Amino acid sequence: MTVMTKNIMLFSHLFMLVLLVLSSPIYGQSHDEIVIHKHEFRNFRMAVNLGHGYIPSATTADNKFVVLPVWGLDFQYWFNSKWGIALKNDVEIANYFIEVTGKSSETLERENPVIISLPVLFSPWENGFTFLLGPGIELESGHNFSIFRLGVSYEFELSGHWDFAPELVYDLKDGHINALTIAIGVGKRF
């Protein structure tokens, strides 16, 4: 198999695994009634995310497989229970090299790039699934990239308007660089 085929298979398997885990009900051995915290609607949500990103075309100085630690900070405003907008910020905590194609092919070093995006949020059901879609920019001292971001998350509500939310985010950087991030967020609505 080619490297591209392996990468596509890895992405599809990870995506299916996350969807399976998020959509499956979890049953315990307790006979007590399951209590689900359902909060009243609040417009603002702030979350801190911790995850890992994978960029198939990225390499390190010693040509090793690159999985990047990612920290994030999200600010969300919900117009109603279905539609919102976010300022979604991430920092890739790593140094790596990426090949940029265009008029002339060149290799750029990326050192702790910061991603700032402004996605639209859509939560079509009352079960906690949220989809995000929107533009952004990756800022780095050497060269900035435009970003197109697509993702899905699932909020598990806790008491006191706290929640935790696993998320899967796909970024298309500079029109040809693929990146996939899996993260866990801890948020608070206010």
Secondary structure in CASP SS format (residue, H / E / C, confidence):
PFRMAT SS
TARGET T0000
AUTHOR 0000-0000-0000
METHOD secondary structure of the structure
MODEL  1
M C 1.00
T C 1.00
V H 1.00
M H 1.00
T H 1.00
K H 1.00
N H 1.00
I H 1.00
M H 1.00
L H 1.00
F H 1.00
S H 1.00
H H 1.00
L H 1.00
F H 1.00
M H 1.00
L H 1.00
V H 1.00
L H 1.00
L H 1.00
V H 1.00
L H 1.00
S H 1.00
S C 1.00
P C 1.00
I C 1.00
Y C 1.00
G C 1.00
Q C 1.00
S C 1.00
H C 1.00
D C 1.00
E C 1.00
I C 1.00
V C 1.00
I C 1.00
H C 1.00
K C 1.00
H C 1.00
E C 1.00
F C 1.00
R C 1.00
N C 1.00
F E 1.00
R E 1.00
M E 1.00
A E 1.00
V E 1.00
N E 1.00
L E 1.00
G E 1.00
H E 1.00
G E 1.00
Y E 1.00
I C 1.00
P C 1.00
S C 1.00
A E 1.00
T E 1.00
T C 1.00
A C 1.00
D C 1.00
N C 1.00
K C 1.00
F C 1.00
V C 1.00
V E 1.00
L E 1.00
P E 1.00
V E 1.00
W E 1.00
G E 1.00
L E 1.00
D E 1.00
F E 1.00
Q E 1.00
Y E 1.00
W E 1.00
F C 1.00
N C 1.00
S C 1.00
K C 1.00
W E 1.00
G E 1.00
I E 1.00
A E 1.00
L E 1.00
K E 1.00
N E 1.00
D E 1.00
V E 1.00
E E 1.00
I C 1.00
A C 1.00
N E 1.00
Y E 1.00
F E 1.00
I E 1.00
E E 1.00
V E 1.00
T C 1.00
G C 1.00
K C 1.00
S C 1.00
S C 1.00
E E 1.00
T E 1.00
L E 1.00
E E 1.00
R E 1.00
E E 1.00
N C 1.00
P C 1.00
V E 1.00
I E 1.00
I E 1.00
S E 1.00
L C 1.00
P C 1.00
V E 1.00
L E 1.00
F E 1.00
S C 1.00
P C 1.00
W C 1.00
E C 1.00
N C 1.00
G C 1.00
F E 1.00
T E 1.00
F E 1.00
L E 1.00
L E 1.00
G E 1.00
P E 1.00
G E 1.00
I E 1.00
E E 1.00
L E 1.00
E C 1.00
S C 1.00
G C 1.00
H C 1.00
N C 1.00
F E 1.00
S E 1.00
I E 1.00
F E 1.00
R E 1.00
L E 1.00
G E 1.00
V E 1.00
S E 1.00
Y E 1.00
E C 1.00
F E 1.00
E E 1.00
L C 1.00
S H 1.00
G H 1.00
H H 1.00
W E 1.00
D E 1.00
F E 1.00
A E 1.00
P E 1.00
E E 1.00
L E 1.00
V E 1.00
Y E 1.00
D E 1.00
L E 1.00
K E 1.00
D C 1.00
G C 1.00
H C 1.00
I E 1.00
N E 1.00
A E 1.00
L E 1.00
T E 1.00
I E 1.00
A E 1.00
I E 1.00
G E 1.00
V E 1.00
G E 1.00
K E 1.00
R E 1.00
F C 1.00
END
